[in-house]
Amino acid sequence: MLHVRKKLCIGCGSCAQVCPTGAITLLKKAKINLSRCINCHWCVAECPQGAIQEEIPTISELKFEFRKFHREMGQLYIKLSQLESRK
């Protein structure tokens, strides 16, 4: 799992420009949407500050991401079901 070290990030946006899935957004600092990240590590190679690094997630972080993903998939299923019922 990739992680942005906020103290090192200068907000240049290089990482967001090379991300093939658009998983990185930029406000003042880079933020990685882990549900869209495919771990290609292009952002790691591109970052001039070395602010993006691999981080081993905790069990609670993995559970949180799983629940979030499960919710998103449930919402998608509902939307697809609604579209199917209109046919």
N, C-alpha and C positions, 0 to 999 in steps of 0.2 A: 504494500500500500504506500503510495507516495504522499508526502507531507511537505507543506511549505513552511519553512522556518521564517516566521514573520520578521524577526530581527535582521535577517540577511536580505530579505526581499526589498528591492528598491522600486518596484512597480513599473519596470520598463516595458513589460508586456511581451517580451521575446518568447516566453513559454507559451502564452496564449496563441501567438501567431503560428507556432509550429504544431500545435495540438491537432491531430487529425479528427478528433471527435468533438471538439469544442467544449471539452470538459473543464477548461480553465477560464475563469472570469477574472476581471480586474476592476477593483474599485480603487483603493489606494495600494493594496497589496494583492498578490495573486491568491486565488482560492480554487481548489480542485474539487469538482463534483465527482465524488468517488463512484457514483452509480454510472457515470459516463466514461470514466477513465479505463483504458484498456491496457495500462502498464507498458506502453511502448517505450517509455523513458526518453522520448525526444525532448521533452521539456527539461529533463535533467541535463542532457547534453547541451542544450541551448542556453541555459541560465548562466549569465556571466558572473553571478555572485555565489553560485553553488547553493542557492536557497532551497532547492527542491531535492529532497532526499527520500530514500526508501526507509520506511518505518514499519516495524513489526507491530501490528495492531493488538490491542488488549482484547480479551474475551468480550468485555462489555461493549467495546467499539464494534466488534464483529456482529454481536447481537443487534445493536442499534441499526447497523447498515442492512442486516438481513430483514429486520422488521420494516424498515423504510422501503426496501425493494419489494417486499411482500405486499405492502399497502399499495405501492405504485402499480404492481401487476394486477391486483384486485380491481383497482380503478380502471385500468385498461380493459380488463375482462368485462366489466359492467358496460363501458362505452361500446365495446364490440358487440355485446349482446343486444344493446339498444339499437345499434345500426342494423343488425341482422333481423330484428323484429319489425323494422320499417319496410323490409322488402316484401 
